[in-house]
């Protein structure tokens, strides 16, 4: 799976990005596991939406690296790797060498009740979902804070844990009182991980845990103390490095204590003393992605003036078009009027502004100042790849009286509405020009948690270009140049083994090793509209690094609707990793029926469901859910469930991953629509893999998406 290098990610964590105002950090810190908590235990606390923490902790036996994101103000997600310092990855040195065992885990925490004057905050959490189950547990926890005038804030926490958080067995399991099924927790661990073990949840022994965090009057310093619900007597430490002296975790005390100090708004350091015999340490990097903002050096919106242009023939169209491009990001492709010249339609392409409202407001002001006073309606028709996306209609008389302050209680935005693009044959318009262009982009391909090496990667420079034969017909291509990679460490070379699935993605080493310079893709794409709400694309060529062929996509997307439906069908053949222009014998018919939904109950979120046939010929469904913060940064997760058995799929159980998409205009003083993606793909296997098409009609028509209070 390929990921763009978000070089600006460091800036997103607070280094180098100019902020509109001073950053105020969220008050709550994370535990050794990641997620807001004390040391080994969670609390009910949540930071504000968009808060991200990258943490590291060392507790001797375990070294944990985690990323915690506050997806909503009521939901927290954590992805984590635990390094077993005294255990090998496997008992076969030819398979994994001397790499220590890495266990991946995923946690979720949900707020059930927000703290009030008299009642505590309450949360429900799940630890190590979909991992091997080594640290799996569930819990309820409550938190109540007391703020003093001179001594700081005392935050008390108490919880009830199950599984890993219930091993001290110092409390009764209330679910066991309901039914005997919850009295015993099934044993064993999921070989290879990947399954959510629903049958174990809230079962077996339970333990009370709790503690105190004191946010002291000393700025940045907090002290922590907790009662640990784990007695560590059931800890599983496989494949010991020293088989003659296997590691055992000794516990001299159930109490853990620690201190955490904020060096600045972005970096925390922590020390602890746990189990009565172990010094621990760690650090965290923290930021809020939702509040990220870059000051722009863009032209200000023009003052409202009266136009000096008496009729349309006197209008300097070339200068007007250049002003719109410079100040609003709208590239004018054509201008049309009605017979009376009371309606002017500008057919444009938006190339810089993600925030269409800002761009349209600036454009409306320019048009009101420059267009003849007798023009009654301005229409800004936005096109992409020759497709009519959305049209912004400006009631000129209403807008001008509001902008000039000639009528009270009138707002400029009330004069602007949206609609379908007015049809126009741009191919016959003399102002239509043929476009071409190119760009260079760094790109990172990566995978985590492999047996051969924890981190497998390739850094390359990608050069892409395009040529428009017409507004609807485009030739595009991309070339990659390897900078460095370590895919020679990737040992999943099962050509000589009995592999139940075709090798559609696990052959990545062959492509990375054999090609210093390669053709990533080269394709001809034709786009069109069957109606104002129905779009289609036909394409063929080398579609991605591993596959080429032909395909088609259809998308039904009503304007300003929460729901859209799509269908794609592709006949593809595997490309030869040793020859950019040759193909191998493997071919497959792959495609999916798709539904896109922006649910009202989850504002600024998108749920995608794709059902069909994947690249390996397996059939099933992929679910993808993402949430976009106010800054434009979005975070999401996906999982594919197919008819491939766990045994045939291999380690991981099913294809899944997480990603963060970052708009580059958070790091530049000029607007840009470019984005970078940073993703976590736990392991690469062949089941549930999709074709990486460069054309995606849902993304192309992004401006048609639902916007609250849009006219």
N, C-alpha and C positions, 0 to 999 in steps of 0.2 A: 504494500500500500504506500502511496506517495504522499509526502507532506511538504508544503512550502515552508521554507525557513522564515519564521517570523523573527527577523533579527531585532525587530523592535520589541520583542517580548521582554527583554531586559528593561527597556524603557517603560513598558507597561507595569513593571514591578517597582517603578519609582526612580529609575536611573535615567536621567537625561531628558525626560519629557517635560515640556513646559506646562505648568498647571495654571488653570484659570484662578484658583484660589488655594489657600493653604490646605494641605491634606490633613484631615482629622482621622486618626486610626480608630478602628473598632476596638472595644474594650476587652474582648475575651481572647484568651490564648488557647493553644492546642495541647493535647496530651502526647505521650510518646507514640501512640498509635495514629496520630493525626486526628482531626475532629476536635471541637472545643471540649476541653476537659481539664483534669488535674494532672496526674502523672500517668498512672495505669488505668484510670477510670474516667468515664465520660461524665459530663454534666448536662443539664437541660438547656444551657445557654446557646443562643444563636447570635452570630454577628449579622450585620446588615447585608442585604442582597448584593451579590457580586463580590463579596470579600473572598480573597484567595490567600491561602497559606501554603508555602512549600517548606516542609519541615524535615529535620534529621534528628534522630535520637540514638544514643549508644548506651545499652544497658548490659554490656559485657557479652552475654550469650546472644543477644539480638541487636542488630543494627537496622533501624527502620527509616525508610525514606517515604514521605507521603505528600500528596497534594490534596488539600481540602478546599472545596468551593461551596459557598453559600448560594445555591441555585435560586431559591426563593427565600424570603425572610423566615419561612416556616420549614424549609427543607435544606439539609446539609448533606453533601456527598464527599466521600474520601476514597481515593485510590492509593494503594500502599504496596510497597515491597519490603519484605522482612528478610534480611540476610542472616542465616544461621552461621555464626562465626566458627563453630566447632563441628560442622557437618559438611560433607561433600554433597555436590549436586546429585550424584548417583554413585553406585558402587562399581561402575565401569569407567576406569580412567581413560579408555580409548574413546568413550562417548562424550565425556564432559571434562576431561583433564582434571586440573586441581581447583576448578571453580567451586566455591562454596554454595550451599543450597540457597535458592531464592524462592520465597513463597509470596505469591501475589494475593491481594485481598481487596475487597470493595465494601465500604460501609455506607449506610444511610441512617439519617436521624430526622425525625419529624416532630415538630412542636405540636402538642395536643392542647395546651392552654398557656396563654401568655400571662406573665406575672402581673398581679394586681396589688392593691395596697395591702391586702390581708392574705392573699393566696399565692402560693409559689408558682413558678413556671414549671410545666410538666412536659416531658418528651418521651418518645418511644424510639428505640434504636435497634439496628441490626448490624452486627460486626462480622466481617469476613464472609459476605454474601458471594456466592459463586466462585469461591476459592477452593482450596483443598479441604477446608474445614478445620485446620489445625488451631485456629484462633476464633472459631465461630461461636457467637453468643448473641443473646437478645437481652434487652433491659428496659425497665421503666426508671426514670430518674426525675427528681424534683429539685428545684433550686430557688433559694430565697435570699435576697440581699438586704443588708442593713447598713445604711450610710451614716457615718458620724461626722461631726463638725471638724474634729481635729485628728482623729485616729485613722481616717480613711474609710474604706468599704470592706465589710465582712460578708462574704458570699458563702452560704451554707448549702451543702448538697447531700442528698440521700437517695439511694436507688436500690432496686431489686434486680439481680442478674441471673441469667440462665446460661447453660453451656460453659464456655470459657470463663464467663463472669459469674458462674455459680458454683465453682468447684470447692469452695470452702464449706459449702453445705451447712450454713449456719442459720437457715431460715426454711420454713415450709413453702412448698410450691402451691400457690393458691389455685392453680389450674388442676392440680392433682385432686383437690377437694371436689372439683366438678366431675371429673371422670378419671378412672384409673389409667387411661391411655397416656396421661401426662406425667405419671409417676416415675417412669423410666425413660431415659434418653437413649435411643439406639446408638450403638458403638460404631467404631470404624471411621475411616476417612475416605474421601473421594479420591481415588487414584487419578492423578493428572489434573484434578480440579475441574472447575467449570460449572458444576451443578449447584443450583439453589436447593438446599436440603430442607424442604418444607416439612418433611416428616419428623424432623428433630426439634423444631422451634418450640420454645417455652416448655420443653419437657425435661424431666430429670431433676437433679438437685438444684437448689436455688440458694443465693447468698445475698445478704445485705451488704452494701458498700456505701461509702460516703466520705465527706471531707470538708475542708474549709480552704478557701482562697482569701488571703488578706491583701487587698490593694493598699499598700502602705502610703503614708504621707510623703515618703521619699519618691519623687517623680520617677516613674518607670519601673519601680521595684514592687514585686508581688511575691508573697510567700505562700506555699501550699503544703497541706498535710492531708493524707487520705488513709482510709482503711481498705486494704486490697482484698477483693473477693476471691482471688485465686490462691490456692495453697501450693501450686506448682508441682504437686506430687504426681500429676498425670501428664506432665509435659512430654511431648513426643519429639525426640531428637535423633532422627534417622541418620544412617551412614556416617558414623563418627569418624573424624579425622584420625583419632588415635583409638582403634578398636580395643586395645588392651586396657584403656582407661576411659570408657565412655563418660561423657559429661553428664553430671547430675546437678540440678539447680537446688541449692540449699536455701532454706528460708529460716531466718532467725527472728523475724518480726513481721507481723501483718501490717505494720505501719510504714508508710513511705512519706518522706518529706523532701521539699525542694524549694528552689528560688528561681525566679525568672526576672530578667532585667531587659528593658527596652533600650537598646543603644540609641535608636532614633525611631522615627515613625515607621520604619520598614524592616528593621532587623532586631530580633530578640535572641538573647543567650540564656541558657538554663543549665542549672546544676541540681543534682538530686542524690539522695541516699535511700536506696530501696532494699527491701527484704532484710533489713537489719545488717547487711554485710557488703553492699555493692554501691560504689559511687557511679553515678550516671551523668551524662552531659548531652547537650544538643543545641540546636539553633533553629530559627525559623525566619523566613522572608515573607512579608505580608503586604498586601495591597488591596484596594477595592477596584475591581475592573469596571463596576457600574458607574463610578464617578470619574473615570479617566477622561481627561479633556486636554486638548492642545489649543493654545491661543493661535488664531489665524491672522495672517497678514493679507487679508483680502480687501478689495474695494468695499467701502461701506455702501449701504443702500442709498440711492440718490435721493436728494430732496425733491419733493413734489413741485413741479413747475407747469406752466402753461406751454403747450406746444407752439412753435413758430412755423410748423409745416402746414401750409394751407391746403394742399391736396396730396393724394398718394403718389402722383408722378414726381413730386419734388423730394420725396423721401430718399435719403442716401442709404440704400439697402446694404451696400457693402460695409459701410461704417457701423450701421445698426447691428449687422450680423457679427462683426468683430467685437463690438461692445458686449453683446449677449454671450459670446464665447468667453471673453476675458472675465466678466463679472458674474456670470450665472452658470457657466459650464454647458450651456446649450449651444451645440453646433447646428446652425441653420442649414438645412439641405434644400429647402424650397419654400417659397412664399406664394400663397394663392389668395385671391379676394373674390367676393361675390360681384355681381354686375354693378351694384350701386356703390361698391367699395366701402360699405358700412361694416363688413365683417372681414377680418384679416386672419388667415390661418398660416402659422409658421410650422413647417414640418422639421422637426429637430431631433437630435440625438444628445442625450445627457451623458457627458463623459467625465464629470468631476464630482458632482454633489451627490452624496448619499441622501442628504436631507432635501427631499424634493420641495417641501414647504418653503424652505429658505430660498431655494433657487427660483421657484415660481414667484415668490413675493418680490425678489429683486428684478426678475424679468418683467413683471407687471408694471413696476415703477418705471423702468426704462421705456416700455411701450407707451405708457400714458404720457410720458414727457416728449416722446419723439413722433408718435403717430398723429395724423391730422385729428383735430377736435371732433370732426363729424363721424369718425369711426366709432361704432357702437359696441363692437365685440372683438376682443382679441382671443385667439385660440392658439395654444401652445401644444401641438401634437407631438408626443414623444414616440420615436421609432427606435427599434433595436433589431439589427439584422433584417431590415426591411419589413418588420412586423409592427403593426399599430398597437402600441402598448396602452397608453392612456392619454387623454386630452384634457388640458386644463383650460377652462373657459372663464374669461374675465368680462364681467359686465362693466364696460368702460365708463359710462356716465356715473354709475353707482361708485365705482372704485375711485374715480377722480374727486368726487365730492368728499369722500371719506379721507383720501390721502391729503387733500388740500385743506381739510378742516372746514369745509363750507357747510356741512350739515352735522348737527350734533347727533350723538348716539348711532353713528354709522361706523362700522369697522371694515377695514380693507379686506379682511379675510372672508367676510360675508359676500363679497362681490365675486369670489372665485369658487367655481364648482368643477367637478370632474365628469367626464363622459367618455364615450367611445371615440376613437380617432375618425375624423371625417375622411372618407375614402378619397384617394388621389392616386393617379398613375404617375408615380415619380420617375419611372423609366423613360417617360416621354417629356419630362420637364427639363428645359435647357439649363436650369441651375443645378441639376443633379450631377455630381462628379464621381468618378471612380476613385475609391480610397484604397490605400495600402499602408502597411506599417510593420514595425518590428519592435521587439523589446528583449531585454536580458533579465533573467531572474534566477537567484540561487534557489536550489531545491534540495530537500533532505528526505531520503527514504530511510525508514527505520523500523526496527522491531525490538521488543524488550523481552527479557526473561528466558532466552534460549539456553539450551544445555551447553552449547559450545562457548558462548560468550554472552554475558548478560545483555549487552547492547550491540546490536548489529545495525550498521548504518552505511549510507552512501551520500556524500555531499557532491553535488554537481552544479554546473551552471547551465541553464536552459536558455536557448535563443529561439524565440517564436516569431513568426511573421504571417501576414495574410495579404490576400489580394481580392478585392471585390470586383467581380465581373459585372454585377448589377446589385441593386439593393438587397436582393434575395438570394444571390448566388455568390458563395465565397469559397476560395481555396485557402487553406491554412495548414501550417506545419510547425513542428517544434523539433529542435535538435538538442541533444544533451552532450555535455563534455564532463567526464569524470574528473573530480579534483582528488578525492581519496575515499576509500571505503575499506571495510573489513569483512566483506561477504565471503572471503576465502575461509573464514572461521565457521561458516554455516554448513553443517554436516548432513543436512536432511537431503541426502542424495540417494533416493530409494529406487532408482531406475532398475537396479538389479534385484530388488525385493518385490514381494507380492503386495503391491499397493492397491487397495480396493477402489481408490478414486483416481481419475485422471490428474496429472500434475499440472494444475493451472496457475498456482501461485507459489508453490514450494520450490519451483525452479528458479527463483529469483537470483540465486548465486550464479547460475550460468549466464544470465543476462548481465549481471553486474561485473562478473570477472572477464567475460569475453569481449566487452564493448567499452573501449575508452571514449570513442565518439560514436553516437548512435542516433538513429532517427526515432524519436519518441512517437510522433504521429505525423501523418500527412493525409488530408482528407478534403473531399469536395462536399459542401453542405448547401442544400437548397431549403429555404424556409418559406412558409406561406400561411395564409389564413383561409379556413373554410367558412368562417363567419366572424362576427365581431368578438365572440368569446372562444372560438376554437382555432387552435394553432397546430401546425404540423411541420416536421422537418424530415428530409430525406438525406442520407449521408452514406459515404463509402470511401474506403481507403485503408490506410494503416491507422486504426482507431486508437490504439494505445501501445505501450511498449511490448506487450506480450501477444496481442491479438489484432487482426485486421479482418475486414469484411464489409458488409453492407447492413444498413438498418434504417428504421423509420420510427418516429415518435409522434404521438398525437396528444395534445393537452386541451382539456376543456376547463377554462378558468374565467368565470364571470367577474366582472369588474367589482372591486371592493367587497369581495366575498370571502368568507372564512374557509370555504371548501373549494378544492379543485380536484380533477380526476385526470389521470394520464395513462397511456399505454405505449410501451416500446417493444419492438421485435427486432432481433438482430441475428443474422447468420454470420458467424465468425470462425476463423481458423487460426491456429496457434502459429506465431511468427518464429522463425529460426533464430535462436540466440546468437548464432555465429555469422549470420548474414542479414543485414538490415532489410533486404528486399525479398527474401525467400520465406516460404511457409513450410510447416511440417504437416504431418498427416491428420493430426487431431482437429476435428471441427465440431461445432455444437450450435444448435438453435437455442438462443437464450433471450429472455424478455420478461417483462413484469407489467402487471396492472397495478397502478399506483393511486393512492388517495392521500391528499394533503389537507390538513385540518389545523386551523388556528382557533383553538377552543376559547370560548368566552371566559371559562372559569380559570384559565391559565393565561393571563394577558402576556402578549409578546412572546408566545411560545408556538412552536410548530411540531405537529405530530405527522410523521410520514409512515405509511404502511405500503409495502411493495410485495406482491404475491406473484410467484411464477417460477421459472426455471433459471438456475444459476449456471455459472461457467462449467462446473464439473458435471453437469447434467442432473444434479440433485434439484429437488423441487421443495418449495416451502415459502416462508414469509420472512421479510426483514422489517423490523420496527426501528424507527429513529425518532427520538424526541430531542428538541433543542429549545433553548431559551435565550432571547436577546435582551441584553441590559441597555439602559439608557445611553450608554457610551457607544453603542453599536457592536461591542464585543458580544459574541454568542458562544454558548457552551452546549454540548450535546453528547448523547450516547446512543449507540446502536447495537442491535443483536439480530442474528439471523438463525432461524430454526428451520431445519430441512428434514427430509426423510432419510438422511444418513444416520446410521446408528452411532452411538458413542464410540464403539470399538473401531468402526471404520474411520470416523473423524479423527480420532487420536487425542493427544493432550489438549486440554482446554474445553472439550465437550461441544462447543459451538462457537461460531465466529462472533466476536464482539469487540467493541472499542469505544474510546472516548475522544473528544476533540474540543479545541477552543479555536474559534475563528476571530481574528483580530483585524479591524480596519486600519490600514496604514495611515489614514489621515489623522490618527492619534499622535503621530510622530512628525508630521510635516506642517509647515505654516500655510500651505495651500491645500485645498480640498482634493481628495483623490478617492476613486471608487475601488481601488485595489485592496485586496485582503490577503492575509497570510494565515495558514492553518498549522497549529501544533497539535499533534494527536498522540494517543497512547493506544497501541494495538498490542495486547498482551502476548499473542503468539500467532504466527502465520501458518495456516493450514488451508487445505483445498476446498473444503465444504463451505457453502454459503457465500461464495465469492461472486461479486458483480463486475460487469464490464465497466471500465472507467471511461465513459463517453465524454468527450470534450463539449458536446452540445447537450444542454439541459434546458428544456423549455420553461420549466418552473423558475429556474434562476434567471433566464432571459426576460421573463415577464414579471420580475420581482416588483416592479412599480405598480402592478395591478392589485397587490395584496391588500388585505383589510387594514384600514387605518381608522381608529376611533374618531368620531365626530367629523368625518370627511363628508363634504357636501356632495 
